[in-house]
Amino acid sequence: MKNVQKANKLVDSFNAAIEGFLYVFKTQRNMRIHFLLALLVIMLGIYLNFSRVELMLLCLTIGLVLITEMINTAIEIILNKISSSYTHWVKLVKDISAGAVLVASLNAIIIGYLLFFKQNVIYDAFRLGMDKISQSDWHISFITLAVIVGIVIAGKTFFHRGEPLRGGMPSGHSAIAFSIWILVALITQSSLLVFTVFVLAFMVAQSRIARHYHTFWEVFAGAVVGIVTTVLVYRLLTG
């Protein structure tokens, strides 16, 4: 029983964190711009076959920009509740927090320039990049799952149903489970393995209904999202 309560508290903590991120994403135009650019840059880095160290630098730089934007938003919310008699100090603190976002953004631009505009990197990578992606299953899997998670969170935000990690339309668990099934079916030639993964995906979907986290249609929608997105991304990246 204690383990179940701890698990629920952990899920609640993750939900609160994701909802905080979504609040900033929905209310702050700059956050939406940063987030969109971050997705494009990461996908471009994967496409250009960056090394693990280069991808780590990209992720750390992007993370710093997003974190400073979120902290800046939190500071603004707090300061907006302060009495107008402290207008000068409120403006000063807001300017400083905005300056932190500016520094992080300039740092990201510099690192991005150093990584993406190495001598001949664009020419060589675009000439061979697609072939390397088609030969690397983990790149395809990573991009596919990232896109599905984004679609699921966007769907729950649009329909205003459920929490980011629990309930709502569509079912994220079903989407990921059936996405893995399709990836296995596309990558391997073992019929037994494909059938086994399908059974596991079906059990995941059924468990979401049995525990009353989702309705049948939410689970069905999640499965469709997982299958269709996986097929489209795989075909796009492998030609």
C-alpha positions as CSV (number, residue, x, y, z in Angstrom):
1,M,0.0,0.0,0.0
2,K,2.8,2.4,0.9
3,N,4.5,1.6,-2.4
4,V,1.3,2.5,-4.3
5,Q,1.0,5.8,-2.4
6,K,4.6,6.6,-3.2
7,A,4.1,5.8,-6.8
8,N,1.0,8.1,-6.9
9,K,2.9,10.9,-5.3
10,L,5.6,10.5,-7.8
11,V,3.1,10.7,-10.7
12,D,1.5,13.7,-9.1
13,S,4.8,15.4,-8.8
14,F,5.6,14.8,-12.5
15,N,2.1,15.9,-13.5
16,A,2.6,19.2,-11.5
17,A,5.9,19.8,-13.2
18,I,4.5,19.1,-16.7
19,E,1.5,21.3,-16.0
20,G,3.9,24.1,-14.9
21,F,5.8,23.8,-18.1
22,L,2.5,23.7,-20.1
23,Y,1.4,26.9,-18.4
24,V,4.5,28.7,-19.4
25,F,4.2,27.2,-22.9
26,K,0.6,28.4,-23.3
27,T,1.0,31.8,-21.8
28,Q,4.4,32.9,-23.0
29,R,5.1,33.6,-26.7
30,N,8.8,33.5,-26.2
31,M,8.6,30.1,-24.6
32,R,6.8,28.7,-27.6
33,I,9.4,30.2,-29.9
34,H,12.3,28.7,-27.9
35,F,10.6,25.3,-27.7
36,L,9.9,25.1,-31.4
37,L,13.5,26.2,-32.2
38,A,14.7,23.6,-29.7
39,L,12.9,20.8,-31.4
40,L,14.1,21.8,-34.9
41,V,17.7,22.2,-33.7
42,I,17.7,18.8,-32.0
43,M,16.2,17.0,-35.0
44,L,18.7,18.8,-37.2
45,G,21.5,17.7,-35.0
46,I,20.3,14.1,-35.2
47,Y,19.9,14.4,-38.9
48,L,23.4,15.7,-39.3
49,N,24.7,12.7,-37.3
50,F,26.2,14.8,-34.5
51,S,28.3,12.9,-32.0
52,R,27.0,12.2,-28.5
53,V,29.1,15.0,-27.0
54,E,27.7,17.5,-29.6
55,L,24.2,16.4,-28.9
56,M,24.8,16.7,-25.1
57,L,26.0,20.3,-25.7
58,L,22.9,21.0,-27.7
59,C,20.6,19.6,-25.0
60,L,22.4,21.4,-22.2
61,T,22.3,24.7,-24.0
62,I,18.6,24.3,-25.0
63,G,17.8,23.2,-21.4
64,L,19.5,26.3,-20.0
65,V,17.4,28.6,-22.3
66,L,14.1,26.9,-21.4
67,I,14.9,26.9,-17.7
68,T,15.8,30.6,-17.5
69,E,12.6,31.4,-19.5
70,M,10.5,29.4,-16.9
71,I,12.3,31.1,-14.0
72,N,11.7,34.5,-15.6
73,T,8.0,33.7,-15.9
74,A,7.8,32.6,-12.3
75,I,9.5,35.7,-11.1
76,E,7.1,37.9,-13.1
77,I,4.1,36.2,-11.6
78,I,5.4,36.8,-8.1
79,L,6.3,40.4,-8.8
80,N,2.9,41.2,-10.4
81,K,1.4,40.4,-7.0
82,I,3.6,42.9,-5.2
83,S,2.2,46.3,-4.3
84,S,2.6,49.1,-6.9
85,S,4.6,51.1,-4.3
86,Y,7.6,49.0,-5.2
87,T,7.3,49.7,-8.9
88,H,10.9,50.7,-9.4
89,W,12.3,47.5,-7.7
90,V,9.8,45.3,-9.5
91,K,10.9,46.7,-12.8
92,L,14.6,46.2,-11.9
93,V,14.1,42.6,-10.9
94,K,12.1,41.9,-14.0
95,D,14.9,43.5,-16.1
96,I,17.5,41.3,-14.4
97,S,15.6,38.1,-15.0
98,A,14.9,39.0,-18.6
99,G,18.6,39.7,-18.9
100,A,19.3,36.2,-17.7
101,V,17.1,34.8,-20.6
102,L,19.0,37.1,-23.0
103,V,22.4,35.8,-21.8
104,A,21.2,32.2,-22.1
105,S,19.9,32.8,-25.6
106,L,23.1,34.5,-26.8
107,N,25.0,31.6,-25.4
108,A,22.8,29.2,-27.3
109,I,23.4,31.1,-30.6
110,I,27.1,31.0,-30.1
111,I,27.2,27.3,-29.3
112,G,24.8,26.6,-32.2
113,Y,27.1,28.5,-34.6
114,L,30.2,26.6,-33.4
115,L,28.4,23.2,-33.8
116,F,26.5,23.7,-37.0
117,F,29.0,25.8,-39.0
118,K,32.1,23.7,-38.7
119,Q,34.1,23.5,-41.9
120,N,32.3,21.4,-44.4
121,V,29.9,20.0,-41.8
122,I,26.7,21.1,-43.6
123,Y,27.8,19.9,-47.0
124,D,29.2,16.6,-45.9
125,A,26.3,15.8,-43.5
126,F,23.5,16.6,-45.9
127,R,25.2,14.6,-48.5
128,L,25.3,11.5,-46.3
129,G,23.0,12.2,-43.5
130,M,19.9,10.5,-44.8
131,D,21.8,7.3,-45.5
132,K,23.2,7.3,-42.0
133,I,19.8,7.8,-40.5
134,S,18.3,5.0,-42.5
135,Q,21.0,2.7,-41.1
136,S,20.5,3.7,-37.5
137,D,17.4,2.4,-35.8
138,W,17.9,4.3,-32.6
139,H,17.7,7.6,-34.3
140,I,14.3,6.7,-35.9
141,S,13.0,5.3,-32.6
142,F,14.1,8.4,-30.6
143,I,12.5,10.8,-33.1
144,T,9.3,8.8,-33.4
145,L,8.7,8.5,-29.6
146,A,9.6,12.2,-29.1
147,V,7.0,13.2,-31.8
148,I,4.4,10.9,-30.2
149,V,4.9,12.3,-26.7
150,G,4.5,15.8,-28.2
151,I,1.3,14.9,-30.0
152,V,-0.2,13.2,-26.8
153,I,0.5,16.2,-24.6
154,A,-0.8,18.6,-27.3
155,G,-4.0,16.4,-27.6
156,K,-4.6,16.5,-23.9
157,T,-4.1,20.2,-23.8
158,F,-6.5,20.7,-26.7
159,F,-9.2,18.5,-25.4
160,H,-8.7,19.7,-21.8
161,R,-9.1,16.2,-20.5
162,G,-6.8,14.4,-18.0
163,E,-3.4,15.2,-16.8
164,P,-0.1,15.0,-18.8
165,L,0.7,11.5,-17.4
166,R,-2.7,10.2,-16.4
167,G,-6.0,10.0,-18.2
168,G,-7.3,12.2,-21.0
169,M,-7.5,12.1,-24.8
170,P,-5.5,10.3,-26.2
171,S,-3.9,7.6,-24.1
172,G,-0.1,8.2,-24.0
173,H,0.6,4.7,-22.7
174,S,-1.3,3.1,-25.6
175,A,0.3,5.5,-28.2
176,I,3.8,4.5,-27.0
177,A,3.0,0.8,-26.6
178,F,1.6,0.5,-30.2
179,S,4.4,2.7,-31.5
180,I,7.0,0.2,-30.2
181,W,5.0,-2.6,-31.7
182,I,5.1,-1.0,-35.2
183,L,8.8,-0.2,-34.8
184,V,9.6,-3.8,-34.0
185,A,7.4,-4.9,-37.0
186,L,9.3,-2.5,-39.3
187,I,12.8,-3.3,-38.1
188,T,12.7,-7.1,-37.4
189,Q,11.7,-10.1,-39.5
190,S,10.8,-12.3,-36.5
191,S,7.0,-12.9,-36.6
192,L,7.1,-14.4,-33.1
193,L,8.7,-11.2,-31.7
194,V,6.2,-9.0,-33.5
195,F,3.3,-11.0,-32.2
196,T,4.7,-11.0,-28.6
197,V,5.2,-7.2,-28.6
198,F,1.6,-6.8,-30.0
199,V,0.3,-8.8,-27.1
200,L,2.2,-6.6,-24.6
201,A,0.9,-3.5,-26.3
202,F,-2.7,-4.8,-26.2
203,M,-2.3,-5.7,-22.5
204,V,-1.0,-2.1,-21.8
205,A,-4.1,-0.7,-23.5
206,Q,-6.4,-3.0,-21.7
207,S,-4.9,-2.2,-18.4
208,R,-5.6,1.5,-18.9
209,I,-9.3,0.8,-19.4
210,A,-9.4,-1.8,-16.5
211,R,-8.0,0.8,-14.1
212,H,-10.4,3.4,-15.3
213,Y,-7.7,5.8,-16.4
214,H,-9.0,5.9,-19.9
215,T,-12.2,5.2,-21.9
216,F,-12.1,2.7,-24.8
217,W,-12.0,5.6,-27.3
218,E,-9.1,7.3,-25.6
219,V,-7.1,4.1,-25.7
220,F,-8.2,3.5,-29.3
221,A,-7.2,7.1,-30.3
222,G,-3.8,6.6,-28.5
223,A,-3.2,3.4,-30.5
224,V,-4.0,5.1,-33.8
225,V,-1.7,8.0,-32.9
226,G,1.1,5.6,-32.1
227,I,0.7,3.5,-35.3
228,V,0.1,6.3,-37.8
229,T,2.9,8.5,-36.4
230,T,5.4,5.7,-36.3
231,V,4.7,4.6,-39.9
232,L,4.8,8.2,-41.2
233,V,8.1,9.1,-39.4
234,Y,9.7,5.8,-40.4
235,R,8.8,6.2,-44.1
236,L,9.9,9.8,-44.0
237,L,13.3,9.0,-42.6
238,T,14.0,5.9,-44.6
239,G,12.5,7.0,-47.9
